[in-house]
Amino acid sequence: MDVSRIRDDFPTFKNNSGVYLDSACQTLRPYQVIDAITSYYNEFPSCGGRSVHSMATKVSMSVDTSRETAASFFGCNDPHSFIFTKNCTEGMNIVAKGFGLRKGDAVLTTDMEHNSNHVQWVEMTEDIGIKRKITRTSKDGVFDIEDFKNEMTNDVKLVSMVHTSNVTGSSVPVKEIVEVAHDKGAAVLIDGAQAAPHMPVNLKKLDVDFYALSIHKMLGPSGIGILYGKEERLKKLRPLICGGGTVGLATYDSVKITAHPEKFEAGLMDYAGIVGTAAALEYLSKIGMNNVKEHSIKLQRLIRNELSDVSSISTIGPKDPSQRSNIFSFNINGMNSHDIAVMLDNADKIMIRSGMHCAHPFFVSRNMNGCARASFYVYNNEDDILRFTKAVKKLAATFSK
């Protein structure tokens, strides 16, 4: 994997914008994606799925191509199983609100979920009377399969879990979780926002019922996500929003909802973003997702080598760098995480994230106020990491107590 060549594809580096280590929030975009988005606005800025003129037809064909690209990328032979959403959060909510959960039904999650897979269950517990069950991870956020099996009782109708934590970088054994859940008659929804950009994900082999992700975390446009669902599940799933594009025929007294995926894509879509999605997935395919994964492990090991002897720095997540994906979450004794982020940016132009990272229950349950988080991607090199670790060591030496 030639990182120097990859960096040439990103205009951000030519602008000398510093060291970007916030890719778990949103990645940078290569020219190939930017050009694809621009091509829509320059060449065929029309509406798909409605008009029949040539420009609109090209939009519709581009949407179909993007679905096919997504299906190929994620090892699925049915493009119609891929729904375009605003983001992973919307995809998770489509399933939560449309699955048909009733009073007394249980939903099983982990204790390290992003709010996108937490808030709706709290609301539905209050509004509908569903039950919420939580399988506990270790102090470092490592999944416990035996605890999961103990929590997987007959009242669980839906297992909804993060594939890779956005705080610890640790991943859950999805295939094993699916097998246990299906044996109990439960469906499985996976939050793939942090996993899909960093490892090979074959949805057919994983056998998940639903899988949601955000394209803006994998080199694609902002405001675009994907929800995958098995055909039989999507047929039964109720749409979250209804309106234009979701209707086969409507009268004053009745509405016939169209088939998936269109029934989940109400109103005018972000066609430029959908075109850019195909370009992003094609770009990652050329790199190879195994190479993406190995690159993250390489940079994680470099961080460990540089910071392991600094006693005032504590790491959140697995000790093994190969188990942290692209995420390095940490604290410096005596420092607030926001102060760490501001100082790194102001003094060294190093951009990271700080706070609770929309995973509030994880931190509250561990009596923590948050953490600093560096997250990298295919365009980050060893020099970026060394610049980061040098700056962190300087902060620790100056301000730690």
ZIWO-V382934 format. One record per backbone hydrogen bond with DSSP energy under -1.0 kcal/mol. CO is the residue of the C=O (numbers start at 1). NH is the residue of the N-H. If there is no record, write none. Layout:
co = (CO & CO)
nh = (NH & NH)
This chain:
co = (1 & 2 & 3 & 4 & 6 & 7 & 9 & 10 & 11 & 12 & 13 & 19 & 21 & 22 & 22 & 30 & 31 & 32 & 33 & 34 & 35 & 36 & 37 & 38 & 39 & 40 & 44 & 53 & 54 & 55 & 56 & 57 & 58 & 59 & 60 & 61 & 62 & 63 & 64 & 65 & 66 & 67 & 68 & 69 & 70 & 71 & 72 & 74 & 78 & 79 & 81 & 83 & 85 & 87 & 88 & 89 & 90 & 91 & 92 & 93 & 94 & 95 & 98 & 102 & 105 & 106 & 106 & 107 & 108 & 109 & 114 & 115 & 115 & 118 & 119 & 120 & 121 & 122 & 123 & 124 & 124 & 124 & 129 & 131 & 133 & 135 & 138 & 142 & 144 & 145 & 146 & 147 & 148 & 151 & 153 & 155 & 157 & 158 & 159 & 161 & 163 & 165 & 170 & 172 & 173 & 174 & 175 & 176 & 177 & 178 & 179 & 181 & 182 & 187 & 188 & 188 & 189 & 190 & 191 & 192 & 195 & 202 & 203 & 209 & 210 & 211 & 212 & 213 & 214 & 215 & 215 & 216 & 224 & 225 & 226 & 227 & 228 & 230 & 231 & 233 & 243 & 244 & 246 & 249 & 254 & 256 & 256 & 259 & 261 & 262 & 269 & 270 & 271 & 272 & 273 & 274 & 275 & 276 & 277 & 278 & 279 & 280 & 281 & 282 & 283 & 284 & 288 & 289 & 290 & 291 & 292 & 293 & 294 & 295 & 296 & 297 & 298 & 299 & 300 & 301 & 302 & 303 & 304 & 307 & 310 & 312 & 314 & 320 & 321 & 324 & 326 & 328 & 329 & 330 & 331 & 332 & 336 & 337 & 338 & 339 & 340 & 341 & 342 & 343 & 344 & 344 & 345 & 349 & 351 & 353 & 355 & 356 & 358 & 359 & 360 & 361 & 363 & 364 & 371 & 372 & 373 & 374 & 375 & 377 & 381 & 382 & 383 & 384 & 385 & 386 & 387 & 388 & 389 & 390 & 391 & 392 & 393 & 394 & 395 & 396)
nh = (3 & 6 & 7 & 8 & 9 & 10 & 31 & 13 & 15 & 17 & 16 & 351 & 375 & 25 & 26 & 34 & 35 & 36 & 37 & 38 & 39 & 40 & 41 & 42 & 43 & 44 & 46 & 57 & 58 & 59 & 60 & 61 & 62 & 63 & 64 & 65 & 66 & 67 & 68 & 69 & 70 & 71 & 72 & 73 & 74 & 76 & 75 & 203 & 81 & 82 & 229 & 227 & 225 & 91 & 92 & 93 & 94 & 95 & 96 & 97 & 98 & 99 & 238 & 105 & 131 & 157 & 158 & 133 & 160 & 135 & 117 & 118 & 119 & 122 & 123 & 124 & 125 & 126 & 127 & 128 & 129 & 130 & 104 & 107 & 109 & 111 & 141 & 138 & 148 & 149 & 150 & 151 & 152 & 153 & 156 & 106 & 187 & 108 & 189 & 191 & 172 & 169 & 165 & 174 & 177 & 178 & 179 & 180 & 181 & 182 & 183 & 186 & 185 & 159 & 209 & 210 & 161 & 212 & 163 & 196 & 198 & 206 & 207 & 230 & 190 & 228 & 192 & 226 & 217 & 218 & 220 & 27 & 215 & 85 & 213 & 83 & 211 & 234 & 235 & 237 & 246 & 267 & 258 & 256 & 251 & 248 & 249 & 263 & 264 & 265 & 271 & 274 & 275 & 276 & 277 & 278 & 279 & 280 & 281 & 282 & 283 & 284 & 285 & 286 & 287 & 288 & 292 & 293 & 294 & 295 & 296 & 297 & 298 & 299 & 300 & 301 & 302 & 303 & 304 & 305 & 306 & 307 & 308 & 310 & 313 & 333 & 331 & 323 & 324 & 327 & 376 & 374 & 316 & 372 & 314 & 335 & 340 & 341 & 342 & 343 & 344 & 345 & 346 & 347 & 348 & 350 & 349 & 19 & 21 & 373 & 371 & 359 & 115 & 363 & 364 & 365 & 368 & 367 & 355 & 330 & 353 & 328 & 23 & 380 & 385 & 386 & 387 & 388 & 389 & 390 & 391 & 392 & 393 & 394 & 395 & 396 & 397 & 398 & 399 & 400)
